Amino acid sequence: MWGAIIKGDIEEVKQYLTLGEDVNLRGLGNMTPLHRAAQNGGKEMVELLIENGADVNAMTDSGETPLDWAINKRHVKLYPQIRKHGGKTKKELEAAGN
């Protein structure tokens, strides 16, 4: 699924999800597919993953969330999309005691 997310291939990701691929599968640095999609800036891909149960507040080894990755890459269009599903930044989660 990682390759499809990197390429931005929505249809291929849908196929993986239909086959039961774990939407919260952890990769290098403990990132998730949603981290990668947020980094790439693909709004449709981000929505697909969230609709299929992606953890919007999953943290990498360094504690960064998908929203942090979107912010770091300045993908402004993703901020409200991730936030409406409860997504927070590392600092917000730390302040809340998570």
Secondary structure as UniProt FT lines:
FT   HELIX           2..7
FT   HELIX           10..18
FT   TURN            19..20
FT   TURN            23..24
FT   HELIX           28..30
FT   HELIX           33..40
FT   HELIX           43..51
FT   TURN            52..53
FT   TURN            56..57
FT   TURN            61..62
FT   HELIX           66..72
FT   TURN            73..74
FT   TURN            76..77
FT   HELIX           78..83
FT   TURN            84..86
FT   HELIX           90..95
FT   TURN            96..97
//
